[in-house]
Amino acid sequence: METLYGVCAVLLTLAVVAVAVQAIITLRQLRETAEQVKYTAKAIELSALNVNDRVESTKKLFDTVNDVSNAVRTGWFKGAQLAFSIISAFKGGRK
């Protein structure tokens, strides 16, 4: 019976050592993964800032296009249309 207890004690000790070794390996992998996540998060943050700058620069372009299109819809463009209509009417009447 003492032999059986001795074998059980050795097996239990080996199992505890195996769990401890596996825990150490897992924690090392977890630490490496955390470092990679930290690096990736920093890269994403820098990319987001870069994209934000690019969006802000294109916003100015679209604001300019909007201003031009508003000017075309109103103001001098209507005057140009009127002048073109008058000229077209005179050319059409001379035939």
N, CA, C and O atoms as a printed pandas DataFrame, in Angstrom:
     atom_number atom_name residue_name chain_id  residue_number  x_coord  y_coord  z_coord
0              1         N          MET        A               1    0.807   -1.182    0.000
1              2        CA          MET        A               1    0.000    0.000    0.000
2              3         C          MET        A               1    0.860    1.260    0.000
3              4         O          MET        A               1    0.535    2.257   -0.645
4              5         N          GLU        A               2    1.969    1.188    0.743
5              6        CA          GLU        A               2    2.858    2.347    0.757
6              7         C          GLU        A               2    3.452    2.598   -0.622
7              8         O          GLU        A               2    3.702    3.745   -0.993
8              9         N          THR        A               3    3.675    1.547   -1.370
9             10        CA          THR        A               3    4.193    1.695   -2.730
10            11         C          THR        A               3    3.163    2.422   -3.599
11            12         O          THR        A               3    3.510    3.281   -4.409
12            13         N          LEU        A               4    1.894    2.061   -3.415
13            14        CA          LEU        A               4    0.836    2.715   -4.176
14            15         C          LEU        A               4    0.774    4.206   -3.840
15            16         O          LEU        A               4    0.621    5.041   -4.731
16            17         N          TYR        A               5    0.892    4.538   -2.544
17            18        CA          TYR        A               5    0.912    5.953   -2.149
18            19         C          TYR        A               5    2.131    6.673   -2.710
19            20         O          TYR        A               5    2.034    7.832   -3.114
20            21         N          GLY        A               6    3.253    6.013   -2.739
21            22        CA          GLY        A               6    4.476    6.605   -3.294
22            23         C          GLY        A               6    4.323    6.883   -4.779
23            24         O          GLY        A               6    4.711    7.948   -5.259
24            25         N          VAL        A               7    3.753    5.918   -5.515
25            26        CA          VAL        A               7    3.537    6.091   -6.959
26            27         C          VAL        A               7    2.548    7.239   -7.201
27            28         O          VAL        A               7    2.753    8.068   -8.088
28            29         N          CYS        A               8    1.488    7.276   -6.412
29            30        CA          CYS        A               8    0.501    8.365   -6.555
30            31         C          CYS        A               8    1.146    9.717   -6.263
31            32         O          CYS        A               8    0.880   10.695   -6.962
32            33         N          ALA        A               9    1.989    9.777   -5.236
33            34        CA          ALA        A               9    2.658   11.031   -4.896
34            35         C          ALA        A               9    3.574   11.476   -6.017
35            36         O          ALA        A               9    3.621   12.664   -6.336
36            37         N          VAL        A              10    4.308   10.544   -6.627
37            38        CA          VAL        A              10    5.204   10.876   -7.738
38            39         C          VAL        A              10    4.382   11.355   -8.937
39            40         O          VAL        A              10    4.727   12.356   -9.564
40            41         N          LEU        A              11    3.298   10.644   -9.256
41            42        CA          LEU        A              11    2.448   11.045  -10.388
42            43         C          LEU        A              11    1.818   12.416  -10.148
43            44         O          LEU        A              11    1.742   13.238  -11.061
44            45         N          LEU        A              12    1.366   12.660   -8.912
45            46        CA          LEU        A              12    0.793   13.955   -8.588
46            47         C          LEU        A              12    1.836   15.055   -8.711
47            48         O          LEU        A              12    1.534   16.137   -9.213
48            49         N          THR        A              13    3.048   14.798   -8.264
49            50        CA          THR        A              13    4.139   15.774   -8.369
50            51         C          THR        A              13    4.458   16.060   -9.838
51            52         O          THR        A              13    4.636   17.212  -10.233
52            53         N          LEU        A              14    4.527   14.997  -10.635
53            54        CA          LEU        A              14    4.796   15.179  -12.067
54            55         C          LEU        A              14    3.671   15.981  -12.746
55            56         O          LEU        A              14    3.938   16.809  -13.616
56            57         N          ALA        A              15    2.438   15.735  -12.351
57            58        CA          ALA        A              15    1.312   16.471  -12.937
58            59         C          ALA        A              15    1.387   17.948  -12.563
59            60         O          ALA        A              15    1.145   18.809  -13.409
60            61         N          VAL        A              16    1.715   18.252  -11.315
61            62        CA          VAL        A              16    1.832   19.642  -10.881
62            63         C          VAL        A              16    2.972   20.327  -11.619
63            64         O          VAL        A              16    2.836   21.478  -12.033
64            65         N          VAL        A              17    4.098   19.631  -11.792
65            66        CA          VAL        A              17    5.233   20.205  -12.522
66            67         C          VAL        A              17    4.845   20.454  -13.980
67            68         O          VAL        A              17    5.192   21.491  -14.545
68            69         N          ALA        A              18    4.132   19.513  -14.588
69            70        CA          ALA        A              18    3.703   19.677  -15.981
70            71         C          ALA        A              18    2.774   20.875  -16.116
71            72         O          ALA        A              18    2.901   21.642  -17.071
72            73         N          VAL        A              19    1.844   21.055  -15.185
73            74        CA          VAL        A              19    0.939   22.206  -15.226
74            75         C          VAL        A              19    1.724   23.499  -15.052
75            76         O          VAL        A              19    1.446   24.492  -15.725
76            77         N          ALA        A              20    2.713   23.490  -14.145
77            78        CA          ALA        A              20    3.514   24.694  -13.925
78            79         C          ALA        A              20    4.319   25.050  -15.174
79            80         O          ALA        A              20    4.399   26.221  -15.545
80            81         N          VAL        A              21    4.914   24.053  -15.822
81            82        CA          VAL        A              21    5.691   24.304  -17.045
82            83         C          VAL        A              21    4.776   24.835  -18.144
83            84         O          VAL        A              21    5.130   25.782  -18.847
84            85         N          GLN        A              22    3.595   24.222  -18.295
85            86        CA          GLN        A              22    2.651   24.685  -19.320
86            87         C          GLN        A              22    2.186   26.103  -19.021
87            88         O          GLN        A              22    2.020   26.898  -19.947
88            89         N          ALA        A              23    1.972   26.438  -17.761
89            90        CA          ALA        A              23    1.560   27.791  -17.385
90            91         C          ALA        A              23    2.651   28.796  -17.724
91            92         O          ALA        A              23    2.358   29.895  -18.197
92            93         N          ILE        A              24    3.907   28.429  -17.488
93            94        CA          ILE        A              24    5.021   29.329  -17.818
94            95         C          ILE        A              24    5.089   29.560  -19.320
95            96         O          ILE        A              24    5.259   30.693  -19.770
96            97         N          ILE        A              25    4.958   28.500  -20.091
97            98        CA          ILE        A              25    4.997   28.632  -21.565
98            99         C          ILE        A              25    3.837   29.516  -22.043
99           100         O          ILE        A              25    4.020   30.390  -22.891
100          101         N          THR        A              26    2.658   29.281  -21.494
101          102        CA          THR        A              26    1.487   30.061  -21.893
102          103         C          THR        A              26    1.650   31.529  -21.522
103          104         O          THR        A              26    1.300   32.406  -22.312
104          105         N          LEU        A              27    2.170   31.807  -20.343
105          106        CA          LEU        A              27    2.357   33.201  -19.924
106          107         C          LEU        A              27    3.402   33.909  -20.783
107          108         O          LEU        A              27    3.264   35.100  -21.062
108          109         N          ARG        A              28    4.434   33.201  -21.201
109          110        CA          ARG        A              28    5.425   33.811  -22.111
110          111         C          ARG        A              28    4.774   34.162  -23.444
111          112         O          ARG        A              28    4.988   35.251  -23.977
112          113         N          GLN        A              29    3.982   33.242  -23.980
113          114        CA          GLN        A              29    3.286   33.519  -25.244
114          115         C          GLN        A              29    2.322   34.690  -25.085
115          116         O          GLN        A              29    2.194   35.522  -25.983
116          117         N          LEU        A              30    1.658   34.750  -23.962
117          118        CA          LEU        A              30    0.730   35.840  -23.693
118          119         C          LEU        A              30    1.458   37.178  -23.633
119          120         O          LEU        A              30    0.955   38.188  -24.125
120          121         N          ARG        A              31    2.643   37.180  -23.027
121          122        CA          ARG        A              31    3.426   38.411  -22.957
122          123         C          ARG        A              31    3.875   38.851  -24.345
123          124         O          ARG        A              31    3.830   40.039  -24.663
124          125         N          GLU        A              32    4.312   37.892  -25.183
125          126        CA          GLU        A              32    4.715   38.236  -26.553
126          127         C          GLU        A              32    3.528   38.763  -27.361
127          128         O          GLU        A              32    3.664   39.713  -28.132
128          129         N          THR        A              33    2.375   38.141  -27.179
129          130        CA          THR        A              33    1.174   38.599  -27.886
130          131         C          THR        A              33    0.785   40.004  -27.433
131          132         O          THR        A              33    0.377   40.833  -28.247
132          133         N          ALA        A              34    0.910   40.263  -26.151
133          134        CA          ALA        A              34    0.591   41.602  -25.633
134          135         C          ALA        A              34    1.529   42.645  -26.231
135          136         O          ALA        A              34    1.096   43.755  -26.539
136          137         N          GLU        A              35    2.807   42.307  -26.402
137          138        CA          GLU        A              35    3.748   43.234  -27.035
138          139         C          GLU        A              35    3.360   43.494  -28.487
139          140         O          GLU        A              35    3.433   44.628  -28.960
140          141         N          GLN        A              36    2.949   42.448  -29.187
141          142        CA          GLN        A              36    2.535   42.617  -30.582
142          143         C          GLN        A              36    1.271   43.467  -30.678
143          144         O          GLN        A              36    1.147   44.300  -31.576
144          145         N          VAL        A              37    0.340   43.261  -29.763
145          146        CA          VAL        A              37   -0.893   44.064  -29.752
146          147         C          VAL        A              37   -0.557   45.524  -29.485
147          148         O          VAL        A              37   -1.139   46.423  -30.091
148          149         N          LYS        A              38    0.370   45.751  -28.588
149          150        CA          LYS        A              38    0.785   47.121  -28.278
150          151         C          LYS        A              38    1.393   47.789  -29.511
151          152         O          LYS        A              38    1.083   48.943  -29.807
152          153         N          TYR        A              39    2.248   47.079  -30.224
153          154        CA          TYR        A              39    2.865   47.603  -31.445
154          155         C          TYR        A              39    1.801   47.869  -32.513
155          156         O          TYR        A              39    1.815   48.912  -33.166
156          157         N          THR        A              40    0.883   46.917  -32.682
157          158        CA          THR        A              40   -0.169   47.068  -33.686
158          159         C          THR        A              40   -1.090   48.235  -33.353
159          160         O          THR        A              40   -1.496   48.984  -34.243
160          161         N          ALA        A              41   -1.419   48.390  -32.083
161          162        CA          ALA        A              41   -2.284   49.501  -31.671
162          163         C          ALA        A              41   -1.616   50.836  -31.956
163          164         O          ALA        A              41   -2.280   51.783  -32.376
164          165         N          LYS        A              42   -0.313   50.924  -31.732
165          166        CA          LYS        A              42    0.413   52.163  -32.013
166          167         C          LYS        A              42    0.403   52.449  -33.520
167          168         O          LYS        A              42    0.221   53.590  -33.943
168          169         N          ALA        A              43    0.600   51.393  -34.324
169          170        CA          ALA        A              43    0.578   51.570  -35.777
170          171         C          ALA        A              43   -0.800   52.019  -36.255
171          172         O          ALA        A              43   -0.903   52.871  -37.137
172          173         N          ILE        A              44   -1.853   51.454  -35.679
173          174        CA          ILE        A              44   -3.210   51.846  -36.059
174          175         C          ILE        A              44   -3.485   53.291  -35.657
175          176         O          ILE        A              44   -4.127   54.039  -36.394
176          177         N          GLU        A              45   -2.996   53.673  -34.489
177          178        CA          GLU        A              45   -3.182   55.056  -34.047
178          179         C          GLU        A              45   -2.501   56.031  -34.995
179          180         O          GLU        A              45   -3.075   57.063  -35.342
180          181         N          LEU        A              46   -1.280   55.713  -35.416
181          182        CA          LEU        A              46   -0.573   56.591  -36.358
182          183         C          LEU        A              46   -1.281   56.629  -37.707
183          184         O          LEU        A              46   -1.365   57.681  -38.340
184          185         N          SER        A              47   -1.791   55.473  -38.149
185          186        CA          SER        A              47   -2.528   55.440  -39.414
186          187         C          SER        A              47   -3.799   56.270  -39.328
187          188         O          SER        A              47   -4.152   56.973  -40.275
188          189         N          ALA        A              48   -4.482   56.190  -38.199
189          190        CA          ALA        A              48   -5.707   56.969  -38.031
190          191         C          ALA        A              48   -5.415   58.463  -38.062
191          192         O          ALA        A              48   -6.177   59.234  -38.645
192          193         N          LEU        A              49   -4.320   58.875  -37.440
193          194        CA          LEU        A              49   -3.951   60.293  -37.484
194          195         C          LEU        A              49   -3.625   60.729  -38.913
195          196         O          LEU        A              49   -3.996   61.825  -39.333
196          197         N          ASN        A              50   -2.933   59.869  -39.654
197          198        CA          ASN        A              50   -2.593   60.173  -41.040
198          199         C          ASN        A              50   -3.858   60.292  -41.886
199          200         O          ASN        A              50   -3.993   61.213  -42.692
200          201         N          VAL        A              51   -4.782   59.352  -41.695
201          202        CA          VAL        A              51   -6.037   59.395  -42.447
202          203         C          VAL        A              51   -6.825   60.655  -42.092
203          204         O          VAL        A              51   -7.419   61.288  -42.964
204          205         N          ASN        A              52   -6.825   61.014  -40.811
205          206        CA          ASN        A              52   -7.536   62.217  -40.384
206          207         C          ASN        A              52   -6.964   63.450  -41.075
207          208         O          ASN        A              52   -7.718   64.318  -41.515
208          209         N          ASP        A              53   -5.639   63.536  -41.175
209          210        CA          ASP        A              53   -5.029   64.667  -41.867
210          211         C          ASP        A              53   -5.423   64.702  -43.337
211          212         O          ASP        A              53   -5.697   65.766  -43.892
212          213         N          ARG        A              54   -5.447   63.533  -43.959
213          214        CA          ARG        A              54   -5.811   63.473  -45.374
214          215         C          ARG        A              54   -7.280   63.848  -45.584
215          216         O          ARG        A              54   -7.617   64.526  -46.555
216          217         N          VAL        A              55   -8.142   63.412  -44.685
217          218        CA          VAL        A              55   -9.557   63.758  -44.795
218          219         C          VAL        A              55   -9.740   65.263  -44.619
219          220         O          VAL        A              55  -10.521   65.884  -45.341
220          221         N          GLU        A              56   -9.034   65.839  -43.677
221          222        CA          GLU        A              56   -9.126   67.286  -43.466
222          223         C          GLU        A              56   -8.659   68.045  -44.707
223          224         O          GLU        A              56   -9.249   69.063  -45.070
224          225         N          SER        A              57   -7.598   67.551  -45.363
225          226        CA          SER        A              57   -7.117   68.259  -46.559
226          227         C          SER        A              57   -8.108   68.118  -47.710
227          228         O          SER        A              57   -8.275   69.060  -48.485
228          229         N          THR        A              58   -8.768   66.968  -47.845
229          230        CA          THR        A              58   -9.762   66.826  -48.916
230          231         C          THR        A              58  -11.027   67.596  -48.582
231          232         O          THR        A              58  -11.756   67.993  -49.492
232          233         N          LYS        A              59  -11.307   67.818  -47.314
233          234        CA          LYS        A              59  -12.481   68.608  -46.926
234          235         C          LYS        A              59  -12.373   70.012  -47.497
235          236         O          LYS        A              59  -13.364   70.570  -47.968
236          237         N          LYS        A              60  -11.182   70.584  -47.457
237          238        CA          LYS        A              60  -10.979   71.917  -48.027
238          239         C          LYS        A              60  -11.269   71.902  -49.531
239          240         O          LYS        A              60  -11.873   72.833  -50.064
240          241         N          LEU        A              61  -10.834   70.842  -50.203
241          242        CA          LEU        A              61  -11.080   70.725  -51.638
242          243         C          LEU        A              61  -12.578   70.654  -51.923
243          244         O          LEU        A              61  -13.072   71.336  -52.820
244          245         N          PHE        A              62  -13.299   69.833  -51.167
245          246        CA          PHE        A              62  -14.733   69.716  -51.390
246          247         C          PHE        A              62  -15.474   70.992  -51.022
247          248         O          PHE        A              62  -16.484   71.318  -51.645
248          249         N          ASP        A              63  -14.993   71.714  -50.026
249          250        CA          ASP        A              63  -15.598   73.015  -49.713
250          251         C          ASP        A              63  -15.422   73.978  -50.885
251          252         O          ASP        A              63  -16.343   74.724  -51.216
252          253         N          THR        A              64  -14.252   73.966  -51.512
253          254        CA          THR        A              64  -13.998   74.816  -52.670
254          255         C          THR        A              64  -14.900   74.431  -53.838
255          256         O          THR        A              64  -15.466   75.298  -54.503
256          257         N          VAL        A              65  -15.031   73.131  -54.083
257          258        CA          VAL        A              65  -15.913   72.666  -55.157
258          259         C          VAL        A              65  -17.349   73.084  -54.869
259          260         O          VAL        A              65  -18.072   73.487  -55.780
260          261         N          ASN        A              66  -17.763   72.992  -53.622
261          262        CA          ASN        A              66  -19.116   73.409  -53.245
262          263         C          ASN        A              66  -19.304   74.903  -53.480
263          264         O          ASN        A              66  -20.343   75.322  -53.990
264          265         N          ASP        A              67  -18.319   75.705  -53.116
265          266        CA          ASP        A              67  -18.417   77.147  -53.347
266          267         C          ASP        A              67  -18.531   77.463  -54.835
267          268         O          ASP        A              67  -19.325   78.314  -55.235
268          269         N          VAL        A              68  -17.739   76.777  -55.647
269          270        CA          VAL        A              68  -17.791   77.010  -57.098
270          271         C          VAL        A              68  -19.151   76.595  -57.648
271          272         O          VAL        A              68  -19.739   77.307  -58.462
272          273         N          SER        A              69  -19.650   75.445  -57.204
273          274        CA          SER        A              69  -20.946   74.999  -57.729
274          275         C          SER        A              69  -22.062   75.941  -57.292
275          276         O          SER        A              69  -22.999   76.184  -58.053
276          277         N          ASN        A              70  -21.973   76.472  -56.081
277          278        CA          ASN        A              70  -22.974   77.465  -55.649
278          279         C          ASN        A              70  -22.881   78.731  -56.488
279          280         O          ASN        A              70  -23.903   79.334  -56.816
280          281         N          ALA        A              71  -21.667   79.139  -56.836
281          282        CA          ALA        A              71  -21.504   80.326  -57.675
282          283         C          ALA        A              71  -22.056   80.081  -59.069
283          284         O          ALA        A              71  -22.620   80.985  -59.686
284          285         N          VAL        A              72  -21.897   78.863  -59.567
285          286        CA          VAL        A              72  -22.409   78.540  -60.897
286          287         C          VAL        A              72  -23.932   78.552  -60.895
287          288         O          VAL        A              72  -24.558   79.017  -61.848
288          289         N          ARG        A              73  -24.530   78.034  -59.812
289          290        CA          ARG        A              73  -25.988   77.987  -59.741
290          291         C          ARG        A              73  -26.614   79.371  -59.591
291          292         O          ARG        A              73  -27.748   79.586  -60.018
292          293         N          THR        A              74  -25.901   80.291  -59.001
293          294        CA          THR        A              74  -26.468   81.614  -58.762
294          295         C          THR        A              74  -25.503   82.678  -59.272
295          296         O          THR        A              74  -24.356   82.379  -59.606
296          297         N          GLY        A              75  -25.958   83.873  -59.328
297          298        CA          GLY        A              75  -25.074   84.992  -59.603
298          299         C          GLY        A              75  -24.680   85.126  -61.048
299          300         O          GLY        A              75  -25.531   85.165  -61.936
300          301         N          TRP        A              76  -23.394   85.197  -61.281
301          302        CA          TRP        A              76  -22.865   85.533  -62.609
302          303         C          TRP        A              76  -23.247   84.510  -63.653
303          304         O          TRP        A              76  -23.347   84.859  -64.830
304          305         N          PHE        A              77  -23.465   83.258  -63.276
305          306        CA          PHE        A              77  -23.799   82.250  -64.267
306          307         C          PHE        A              77  -25.180   82.521  -64.863
307          308         O          PHE        A              77  -25.391   82.326  -66.060
308          309         N          LYS        A              78  -26.111   82.967  -64.034
309          310        CA          LYS        A              78  -27.436   83.284  -64.565
310          311         C          LYS        A              78  -27.343   84.463  -65.546
311          312         O          LYS        A              78  -28.048   84.502  -66.555
312          313         N          GLY        A              79  -26.462   85.419  -65.231
313          314        CA          GLY        A              79  -26.249   86.533  -66.147
314          315         C          GLY        A              79  -25.652   86.058  -67.469
315          316         O          GLY        A              79  -26.042   86.530  -68.537
316          317         N          ALA        A              80  -24.717   85.135  -67.394
317          318        CA          ALA        A              80  -24.111   84.587  -68.614
318          319         C          ALA        A              80  -25.151   83.827  -69.425
319          320         O          ALA        A              80  -25.151   83.902  -70.654
320          321         N          GLN        A              81  -26.041   83.091  -68.752
321          322        CA          GLN        A              81  -27.103   82.382  -69.463
322          323         C          GLN        A              81  -28.032   83.363  -70.177
323          324         O          GLN        A              81  -28.442   83.131  -71.315
324          325         N          LEU        A              82  -28.354   84.448  -69.501
325          326        CA          LEU        A              82  -29.218   85.459  -70.102
326          327         C          LEU        A              82  -28.547   86.059  -71.332
327          328         O          LEU        A              82  -29.181   86.219  -72.375
328          329         N          ALA        A              83  -27.255   86.391  -71.207
329          330        CA          ALA        A              83  -26.533   86.962  -72.347
330          331         C          ALA        A              83  -26.485   85.969  -73.500
331          332         O          ALA        A              83  -26.661   86.349  -74.657
332          333         N          PHE        A              84  -26.252   84.714  -73.192
333          334        CA          PHE        A              84  -26.212   83.696  -74.242
334          335         C          PHE        A              84  -27.581   83.539  -74.899
335          336         O          PHE        A              84  -27.668   83.352  -76.112
336          337         N          SER        A              85  -28.644   83.614  -74.109
337          338        CA          SER        A              85  -29.995   83.516  -74.668
338          339         C          SER        A              85  -30.287   84.690  -75.591
339          340         O          SER        A              85  -30.872   84.513  -76.660
340          341         N          ILE        A              86  -29.881   85.895  -75.179
341          342        CA          ILE        A              86  -30.101   87.081  -76.015
342          343         C          ILE        A              86  -29.326   86.963  -77.314
343          344         O          ILE        A              86  -29.855   87.251  -78.388
344          345         N          ILE        A              87  -28.060   86.536  -77.216
345          346        CA          ILE        A              87  -27.237   86.385  -78.429
346          347         C          ILE        A              87  -27.834   85.321  -79.339
347          348         O          ILE        A              87  -27.906   85.503  -80.554
348          349         N          SER        A              88  -28.261   84.216  -78.751
349          350        CA          SER        A              88  -28.866   83.146  -79.557
350          351         C          SER        A              88  -30.143   83.630  -80.227
351          352         O          SER        A              88  -30.419   83.262  -81.369
352          353         N          ALA        A              89  -30.919   84.443  -79.540
353          354        CA          ALA        A              89  -32.174   84.975  -80.113
354          355         C          ALA        A              89  -31.868   85.882  -81.293
355          356         O          ALA        A              89  -32.572   85.829  -82.302
356          357         N          PHE        A              90  -30.825   86.724  -81.195
357          358        CA          PHE        A              90  -30.474   87.604  -82.314
358          359         C          PHE        A              90  -29.925   86.808  -83.480
359          360         O          PHE        A              90  -30.225   87.108  -84.635
360          361         N          LYS        A              91  -29.129   85.803  -83.192
361          362        CA          LYS        A              91  -28.601   84.995  -84.304
362          363         C          LYS        A              91  -29.719   84.214  -84.976
363          364         O          LYS        A              91  -29.737   84.072  -86.198
364          365         N          GLY        A              92  -30.636   83.716  -84.188
365          366        CA          GLY        A              92  -31.759   82.954  -84.754
366          367         C          GLY        A              92  -32.692   83.847  -85.552
367          368         O          GLY        A              92  -33.282   83.376  -86.525
368          369         N          GLY        A              93  -32.853   85.098  -85.193
369          370        CA          GLY        A              93  -33.750   86.024  -85.875
370          371         C          GLY        A              93  -33.169   86.544  -87.184
371          372         O          GLY        A              93  -33.938   87.006  -88.027
372          373         N          ARG        A              94  -31.882   86.496  -87.400
373          374        CA          ARG        A              94  -31.236   87.029  -88.618
374          375         C          ARG        A              94  -31.348   86.087  -89.800
375          376         O          ARG        A              94  -31.108   86.511  -90.930
376          377         N          LYS        A              95  -31.688   84.879  -89.601
377          378        CA          LYS        A              95  -31.725   83.900  -90.712
378          379         C          LYS        A              95  -32.720   84.203  -91.712
379          380         O          LYS        A              95  -32.857   83.468  -92.690
